[in-house]
Amino acid sequence: MASSGRGPFSVHVVVVVLVLLQLLAAGAPVVSASAANNTLRPGEELPKYRRIRAHLKRLNRPSIKTIQSPDGDLIDCVPSHLQPAFDHPMLKGSKPLDPPERPKGHKAGVLTDDNIQLWRTSGETCPEGTVPIRRTKEEDILRASPVRRFGRKPVSRAQRDSEGSGHEHAVGYVVGDQYYGAKASLSVWAPRVASSSEFSLSQIWVISGSFGSDLNTIEAGWQVSPQLYGDSSPRFFTYWTTDAYQATGCYNLLCSGFVQTSNRIAVGAAISPTSRYNGRQFDISLLIWKDPKHGNWWLEFGPGVLVGYWPSSLFSHLAGHATMVQFGGEMFNSHPSGFHSSTQMGSGHYAEEGFGRAAYFRNLQVVDWDNSLIPAASLRALADHPNCYDVQARLNTAWGNYFYFGGPGRSIRCP
């Protein structure tokens, strides 16, 4: 009986081995059974995995050094001129630009805590002339839904009042002038994300165009996105689009466009430490501004570290200036089982709880036509689902214009 039970199993193993050998001979990638359910359907799955392998080859560039992060990330030190940005038709043959003039009123400083990202805790860094790029793995792409939109936000009707779109916000914003940048300090938390298809983030938006198909945005902050990163850690991120998230732009360096210049900050890598409820509060400072000389939009992380820039040539409306600046939180609600999601925003607590309990943005500023940092006056506050996530704007001498925001998602107040 033992031999009769093993016979079919042995034949099955032989068949699988033969198929795998044929795949290897054809140059197809071999994936794990857990990552690729029913991957051996020749008419459907093999082309898919060939496309994934080709995409990985485009994203993961030759590196001169690789650093293992404690959270499992692999950080490749890629020569600056080989980064994905320069695959863009408008950027081919270019090289990273020199640092521009900072806005007037900018207080220069030195990033004293080099361990602000987990990959730096070992003390290793990328050499000068290289940029640290988080390596994209096969399972990262397989988590995307659909795979062709890997690295992009879920498509929805792009408008500030996001009723019905799935994207919910609690923000402070300024509108009605010409803006050439923005700066703020934002507290870092690790909100609970209830579904792998959802995310929770805190960011700055620099916006121009209508909230239709021609929307231009530049975005930077931190986010928790299990689908994009495979975990629940808050990660430093960037984003851009010129067509309301339809076909252009992406997160981080997952498409050509954003040009990284820093060898100290890895876009897409985890931030550490994070704020604790009734405990230590930890925030990061971000500055986005338009270089008056070349017109590119630069990003500074902390006091003095230039991460890189978005070339002006990527944009239509933002080739000139922004018409709105927005600060705050966003989450994507997939409406599980017909109810509101329990994904948290910020700390997972409402704005009314204040310092040490609610997430915040402080020292809100914008850059004016004269490349000067000025207070974000006439700040408006908006929470499009205030029973789930709210916002309270305030003003004092220490924090200037600031606000608390966030919430727990589904609760007694948010059914």
C-alpha positions as CSV (number, residue, x, y, z in Angstrom):
1,M,0.0,0.0,0.0
2,A,2.9,2.3,0.7
3,S,4.3,1.9,-2.8
4,S,0.9,2.5,-4.4
5,G,0.4,5.7,-2.4
6,R,3.8,7.1,-3.5
7,G,3.5,6.2,-7.2
8,P,1.3,9.1,-8.4
9,F,3.2,11.5,-6.1
10,S,6.6,10.5,-7.7
11,V,5.2,10.9,-11.2
12,H,3.9,14.3,-10.2
13,V,7.3,15.4,-8.9
14,V,9.0,14.2,-12.1
15,V,6.5,16.2,-14.2
16,V,7.0,19.3,-12.2
17,V,10.8,19.0,-12.4
18,L,10.6,18.5,-16.2
19,V,8.4,21.6,-16.5
20,L,10.8,23.7,-14.4
21,L,13.7,22.6,-16.5
22,Q,11.8,23.6,-19.6
23,L,11.1,27.0,-18.1
24,L,14.7,27.5,-17.2
25,A,15.8,26.6,-20.7
26,A,13.3,29.1,-22.1
27,G,14.6,31.8,-19.8
28,A,11.4,32.2,-17.7
29,P,11.8,33.1,-14.0
30,V,11.1,30.4,-11.4
31,V,8.9,31.6,-8.6
32,S,7.8,30.0,-5.3
33,A,4.5,28.2,-5.0
34,S,3.4,30.7,-2.3
35,A,4.2,33.7,-4.4
36,A,2.8,32.4,-7.7
37,N,-0.4,30.4,-7.3
38,N,-0.9,28.2,-10.4
39,T,2.0,29.8,-12.2
40,L,2.4,27.1,-14.8
41,R,-0.5,27.9,-17.0
42,P,1.4,28.6,-20.2
43,G,-1.0,30.9,-22.0
44,E,-1.4,33.3,-19.1
45,E,1.1,33.1,-16.3
46,L,4.4,32.7,-18.1
47,P,4.1,35.9,-20.1
48,K,3.1,37.6,-16.9
49,Y,6.3,36.5,-15.1
50,R,8.5,37.3,-18.1
51,R,7.1,40.9,-17.9
52,I,7.7,41.0,-14.1
53,R,11.3,39.8,-14.6
54,A,11.8,42.5,-17.3
55,H,10.4,45.1,-15.0
56,L,12.7,44.0,-12.2
57,K,15.6,44.4,-14.6
58,R,14.6,47.9,-15.4
59,L,14.2,48.9,-11.8
60,N,17.1,47.2,-10.1
61,R,20.3,48.8,-11.5
62,P,23.9,47.6,-11.3
63,S,25.3,48.6,-7.9
64,I,28.8,48.9,-6.4
65,K,27.6,48.0,-2.9
66,T,24.5,46.5,-1.2
67,I,23.5,47.2,2.4
68,Q,21.3,44.8,4.3
69,S,18.7,46.6,6.4
70,P,17.5,45.1,9.7
71,D,13.9,45.0,8.3
72,G,15.0,42.8,5.4
73,D,15.3,45.6,2.8
74,L,18.3,45.5,0.4
75,I,19.7,48.9,-0.3
76,D,21.7,49.0,-3.5
77,C,24.3,51.8,-4.0
78,V,23.8,52.7,-7.6
79,P,26.0,55.1,-9.6
80,S,24.0,58.3,-9.9
81,H,24.0,58.4,-13.7
82,L,22.5,54.8,-13.8
83,Q,19.4,55.6,-11.7
84,P,15.9,55.1,-13.2
85,A,15.2,58.8,-13.6
86,F,17.4,59.0,-16.7
87,D,15.4,56.5,-18.6
88,H,12.8,59.2,-19.1
89,P,12.7,60.5,-22.7
90,M,13.1,64.1,-21.5
91,L,16.0,63.2,-19.3
92,K,18.1,60.8,-21.3
93,G,21.8,61.8,-21.4
94,S,21.4,64.1,-18.4
95,K,23.2,64.0,-15.1
96,P,22.3,65.1,-11.6
97,L,22.3,68.9,-11.1
98,D,24.3,70.8,-8.5
99,P,22.4,72.0,-5.4
100,P,20.3,75.1,-5.9
101,E,20.0,78.2,-3.8
102,R,17.8,77.6,-0.7
103,P,14.8,79.8,-0.1
104,K,15.3,83.0,1.9
105,G,14.5,82.5,5.5
106,H,15.7,78.9,5.4
107,K,17.7,77.9,8.5
108,A,20.6,75.8,7.5
109,G,21.4,72.9,9.8
110,V,23.1,69.5,9.9
111,L,21.3,66.2,10.1
112,T,22.6,65.0,13.5
113,D,20.8,61.7,13.5
114,D,22.1,59.6,10.7
115,N,20.0,56.6,11.9
116,I,16.7,58.2,11.0
117,Q,16.2,55.3,8.6
118,L,16.6,51.6,9.6
119,W,19.1,50.8,6.8
120,R,21.6,53.3,8.4
121,T,21.7,51.7,11.8
122,S,24.6,49.5,11.0
123,G,26.7,52.6,10.3
124,E,27.2,51.7,6.6
125,T,26.4,54.2,3.9
126,C,26.6,54.5,0.2
127,P,29.8,56.0,-1.3
128,E,29.8,59.5,-2.9
129,G,28.7,59.4,-6.5
130,T,26.1,56.7,-5.8
131,V,22.5,56.9,-4.6
132,P,20.8,54.3,-2.2
133,I,17.9,52.6,-4.0
134,R,15.6,50.1,-2.2
135,R,15.8,46.9,-4.2
136,T,12.4,45.8,-5.7
137,K,11.7,42.2,-5.3
138,E,9.4,39.8,-7.3
139,E,6.9,39.6,-4.4
140,D,6.6,43.4,-4.3
141,I,5.3,43.4,-7.9
142,L,3.1,40.4,-7.3
143,R,1.3,42.2,-4.4
144,A,0.2,45.0,-6.8
145,S,-3.4,44.9,-8.0
146,P,-3.3,45.0,-10.9
147,V,0.3,44.3,-11.6
148,R,0.5,46.9,-14.4
149,R,-0.2,49.6,-11.8
150,F,2.7,48.6,-9.5
151,G,4.1,51.8,-7.9
152,R,1.1,53.9,-8.5
153,K,-1.8,55.1,-6.4
154,P,-5.2,53.5,-6.7
155,V,-7.0,55.3,-9.5
156,S,-9.9,57.4,-8.3
157,R,-11.7,60.6,-9.0
158,A,-9.0,63.2,-8.1
159,Q,-10.5,66.0,-6.1
160,R,-9.9,67.5,-2.7
161,D,-13.4,66.6,-1.5
162,S,-13.0,62.8,-2.0
163,E,-16.6,61.7,-1.2
164,G,-17.1,58.3,-2.9
165,S,-13.5,58.0,-4.2
166,G,-12.1,55.8,-1.5
167,H,-9.5,58.4,-0.7
168,E,-10.2,60.2,2.6
169,H,-8.3,63.2,3.9
170,A,-7.8,65.4,7.0
171,V,-5.8,68.4,5.9
172,G,-4.8,72.0,6.2
173,Y,-4.4,73.9,2.9
174,V,-3.8,77.3,1.3
175,V,-5.2,78.3,-2.0
176,G,-5.7,81.4,-4.1
177,D,-2.1,82.5,-4.7
178,Q,1.0,81.5,-6.6
179,Y,3.1,79.1,-4.6
180,Y,6.7,78.0,-5.3
181,G,7.1,75.5,-2.5
182,A,6.2,74.4,1.0
183,K,7.8,73.4,4.3
184,A,6.6,71.7,7.5
185,S,7.5,69.4,10.3
186,L,5.2,66.3,10.6
187,S,5.1,63.8,13.4
188,V,5.8,60.2,12.4
189,W,3.5,57.4,13.6
190,A,2.9,53.7,12.6
191,P,-0.9,53.7,12.1
192,R,-2.6,50.3,11.8
193,V,-3.7,49.5,8.2
194,A,-6.6,47.0,8.2
195,S,-6.3,45.7,4.7
196,S,-3.3,45.0,2.5
197,S,-5.0,47.0,-0.3
198,E,-5.3,50.1,1.9
199,F,-2.7,52.7,3.0
200,S,-2.3,55.5,5.5
201,L,0.0,58.5,5.0
202,S,1.0,61.9,6.1
203,Q,2.4,64.3,3.5
204,I,2.8,67.6,1.8
205,W,1.1,68.2,-1.6
206,V,2.2,70.9,-4.1
207,I,-0.7,71.1,-6.6
208,S,-1.6,72.8,-9.8
209,G,-4.2,72.3,-12.6
210,S,-7.8,71.4,-12.1
211,F,-9.0,68.4,-10.1
212,G,-9.6,66.6,-13.4
213,S,-7.4,64.9,-15.9
214,D,-4.8,67.6,-15.9
215,L,-4.0,67.6,-12.2
216,N,-0.2,68.1,-11.5
217,T,1.0,67.1,-8.0
218,I,4.3,66.8,-6.2
219,E,4.1,64.9,-2.9
220,A,6.4,63.8,-0.1
221,G,6.0,62.4,3.4
222,W,5.7,59.1,5.1
223,Q,3.3,56.2,4.5
224,V,2.3,52.7,5.7
225,S,1.4,50.6,2.7
226,P,1.5,46.8,3.1
227,Q,0.7,46.3,-0.6
228,L,3.6,48.4,-1.8
229,Y,6.2,47.5,0.8
230,G,5.1,44.2,2.3
231,D,5.1,45.4,5.9
232,S,3.5,47.9,8.3
233,S,6.4,50.3,8.8
234,P,6.2,54.0,8.1
235,R,8.4,54.8,5.1
236,F,9.7,58.0,3.6
237,F,8.2,58.4,0.1
238,T,7.7,60.7,-2.8
239,Y,5.1,60.8,-5.6
240,W,4.3,62.9,-8.7
241,T,1.7,62.9,-11.4
242,T,0.8,65.2,-14.3
243,D,-2.6,63.6,-15.2
244,A,-4.4,63.0,-12.0
245,Y,-2.7,59.7,-11.2
246,Q,-3.8,58.0,-14.4
247,A,-0.7,57.1,-16.4
248,T,2.1,59.4,-15.3
249,G,4.2,59.4,-12.2
250,C,4.7,56.9,-9.4
251,Y,6.0,56.4,-5.9
252,N,9.6,56.8,-5.1
253,L,12.0,55.6,-7.9
254,L,9.6,53.0,-9.3
255,C,9.4,54.9,-12.7
256,S,11.7,57.4,-14.4
257,G,11.3,61.0,-13.3
258,F,12.5,61.9,-9.8
259,V,16.2,62.5,-9.8
260,Q,17.9,61.4,-6.5
261,T,21.1,63.2,-5.5
262,S,21.6,62.1,-1.8
263,N,23.7,59.1,-0.8
264,R,22.3,59.3,2.8
265,I,18.5,59.0,2.4
266,A,16.8,56.0,0.6
267,V,13.4,56.9,-0.8
268,G,11.0,54.1,0.2
269,A,13.0,53.0,3.3
270,A,11.6,52.7,6.8
271,I,11.8,55.6,9.2
272,S,12.9,55.0,12.8
273,P,12.0,56.0,15.5
274,T,8.3,56.7,15.6
275,S,6.1,58.7,18.0
276,R,4.5,56.9,20.9
277,Y,1.1,57.6,22.5
278,N,1.7,59.5,25.7
279,G,5.4,59.1,25.0
280,R,8.2,60.7,23.0
281,Q,7.1,62.5,19.9
282,F,9.2,62.3,16.8
283,D,8.9,64.4,13.7
284,I,10.6,65.0,10.4
285,S,11.0,68.3,8.5
286,L,10.4,68.4,4.7
287,L,10.9,71.3,2.3
288,I,9.8,71.3,-1.3
289,W,10.7,74.4,-3.4
290,K,11.2,75.5,-7.0
291,D,14.7,76.4,-8.0
292,P,14.5,80.0,-9.4
293,K,17.4,79.4,-11.8
294,H,16.5,76.1,-13.5
295,G,12.8,75.7,-12.5
296,N,13.1,72.2,-11.0
297,W,11.3,71.2,-7.8
298,W,13.8,70.2,-5.0
299,L,13.2,68.1,-1.9
300,E,15.0,68.5,1.4
301,F,14.8,66.0,4.2
302,G,15.6,67.2,7.7
303,P,17.9,70.2,8.2
304,G,20.1,70.2,5.1
305,V,19.9,66.9,3.3
306,L,18.9,67.4,-0.4
307,V,17.2,64.2,-1.5
308,G,16.8,65.2,-5.1
309,Y,14.5,66.9,-7.5
310,W,11.6,66.6,-9.9
311,P,12.6,68.1,-13.3
312,S,10.4,71.0,-14.4
313,S,10.1,69.3,-17.8
314,L,8.0,66.5,-16.3
315,F,5.1,68.9,-15.7
316,S,2.6,71.1,-17.5
317,H,1.0,73.4,-14.9
318,L,3.8,72.9,-12.3
319,A,6.3,73.9,-14.9
320,G,5.3,77.4,-13.7
321,H,4.0,77.4,-10.1
322,A,1.5,75.8,-7.8
323,T,-2.0,77.1,-7.1
324,M,-2.5,75.1,-3.9
325,V,-0.4,73.6,-1.1
326,Q,-1.9,70.9,1.1
327,F,-0.6,69.4,4.3
328,G,-2.1,66.4,6.2
329,G,-3.2,62.9,6.2
330,E,-4.8,60.5,3.6
331,M,-6.0,57.0,3.7
332,F,-7.5,54.6,1.1
333,N,-10.8,53.1,2.3
334,S,-11.7,49.8,0.4
335,H,-15.0,49.6,2.3
336,P,-14.5,46.0,3.6
337,S,-17.8,44.1,4.0
338,G,-19.7,47.2,3.2
339,F,-18.5,49.1,6.3
340,H,-16.0,51.8,6.8
341,S,-12.4,50.6,7.1
342,S,-10.7,50.5,10.5
343,T,-7.5,51.7,9.0
344,Q,-6.1,54.5,11.3
345,M,-4.9,57.9,10.2
346,G,-2.0,59.6,12.0
347,S,-1.8,58.2,15.5
348,G,-5.2,56.6,15.3
349,H,-6.6,59.3,17.6
350,Y,-8.7,62.3,16.9
351,A,-7.3,65.8,16.8
352,E,-9.0,66.9,20.0
353,E,-6.6,64.7,22.0
354,G,-3.8,67.1,21.2
355,F,0.0,66.8,21.8
356,G,1.4,63.4,22.6
357,R,-1.7,61.7,21.4
358,A,-2.8,63.1,18.1
359,A,-0.6,63.4,15.0
360,Y,0.5,67.0,14.0
361,F,1.9,69.3,11.4
362,R,3.8,72.3,12.7
363,N,5.5,75.4,11.4
364,L,3.6,75.4,8.1
365,Q,5.3,77.7,5.5
366,V,5.1,78.3,1.8
367,V,7.6,79.7,-0.7
368,D,6.6,82.9,-2.5
369,W,7.4,84.4,-5.9
370,D,10.7,85.9,-4.4
371,N,11.9,82.5,-3.2
372,S,11.2,83.4,0.4
373,L,9.7,81.2,3.1
374,I,6.7,82.8,4.7
375,P,4.0,81.6,7.1
376,A,1.1,79.6,5.5
377,A,-1.4,82.4,6.2
378,S,-5.2,81.9,5.7
379,L,-4.8,78.2,6.4
380,R,-8.1,76.3,5.9
381,A,-8.9,73.0,7.5
382,L,-10.8,70.2,5.9
383,A,-11.8,66.7,6.9
384,D,-14.0,65.1,4.3
385,H,-15.1,62.3,6.7
386,P,-14.9,64.1,10.1
387,N,-16.6,61.3,12.1
388,C,-13.7,59.0,11.0
389,Y,-10.8,61.4,10.8
390,D,-10.7,65.1,11.8
391,V,-8.5,68.1,11.9
392,Q,-8.1,71.2,14.2
393,A,-6.0,74.1,13.0
394,R,-4.2,76.3,15.6
395,L,-1.6,79.1,15.9
396,N,1.0,80.0,18.5
397,T,4.5,81.6,18.6
398,A,6.4,78.4,19.0
399,W,4.7,76.3,16.3
400,G,3.4,79.1,14.1
401,N,0.5,77.7,11.9
402,Y,-0.1,74.1,12.9
403,F,-2.8,71.5,13.3
404,Y,-3.6,68.1,14.9
405,F,-5.3,65.5,12.8
406,G,-6.2,61.8,12.5
407,G,-8.6,59.2,13.8
408,P,-9.3,55.5,14.2
409,G,-11.5,54.8,11.2
410,R,-14.4,52.6,12.0
411,S,-15.7,53.2,15.5
412,I,-18.8,54.3,17.3
413,R,-18.4,57.7,15.7
414,C,-17.5,56.2,12.3
415,P,-19.8,53.3,11.6
